[in-house]
Amino acid sequence: MNHIVTVQDAVIAFAEDIEPTDAELDAIVREEPLLLAEQELLDVQIALLDRPLTPLAKRRLRRAANKVLAARTEIANRAAAVRTGVAA
């Protein structure tokens, strides 16, 4: 006879693995500017889905995309500085 484990028992059995570690939380904090920039870009893209692309809308989209690129560059530069031992 097979025993059926309830979902709660299965979740409780692995409770330690569910919470993020300190290293994972630190990584999220380091990547927060990128996450916010990507969210802003997505908001702009959604807002422009059913509207004509005006010069102002193009500028707004370009600025949001540039924020994403700047955030990615900052994270990459910081990671490279850590790997090479250069103080950031």
N, C-alpha and C positions, 0 to 999 in steps of 0.2 A: 504494500500500500504506500503510495506517495503522499507525503505531507505537503500541504499547501501553506506557504508562509504568507502572512498578511503583508501588505505594503509597508505598514508602519514598522513591523519587525525587521523587514529588510532595510529600511532607512536607518533605523536605530543601530543596526549592526555595523553600519559604515559611517556613523556620525562623525568620527574624527576626520574622515576623508572629505567631508562635504564643505567644511569651512576653508576659506583660502588661507594660505600660509602668509607669514609676514613678507616674504620675498615676492609673492604674487601681488599682495596689496601695494608694495612699493613700486612694482612694475606698472600697476594701474595708475598710480599717482604720477609716475614719470610720463606716461602716455596720455594723461588727461587733456593736455592742450590739443593733441592730435584728435582725440575723440570728440572734443567740443567743436573743432574746426570742421571735421567730417560731418558732424550733425548739422552745423550751420549750412554747409554746402548742400546737404540733402534737403534741408528746409527750403533753400533757394530753388533748387531743382523742382521740388514739388510745387512750389508757388508758381513756377513758370510753365507748368505742364499745359495749362489751358489758356495761356495768354500769349499774345504776340510778343516777339523778342524785340523790345524797344532798346534804344541806346542805353537808357538807365538800367534796364534789366540785364543787358550784356555786361555792364560795368559791375553790377551787383554779383553776377555769376562769376566774373573774372576775379573779383576781390575774394570771394569765398574760396575759389579754387587756389588762389595764391596763398591764402592762410593755411590751407591743407599742405601745400608744398613747403611752406616755411616751417610748419610744425614737424613734418617728416624730416626735413633737413636738420633741424635742431636735434631731434632724437638721434639721427644717424651720426651727427657730429659728436654728440655727447657719448654715444656708444664707442665711437672710434677713439675718442680721447681716453676713455676708460681702458680700452684694449692696449693702447700704446703707452699708457701711464702718464699722459700729459694732463695737467690740472686744467679743468674746464672752468 
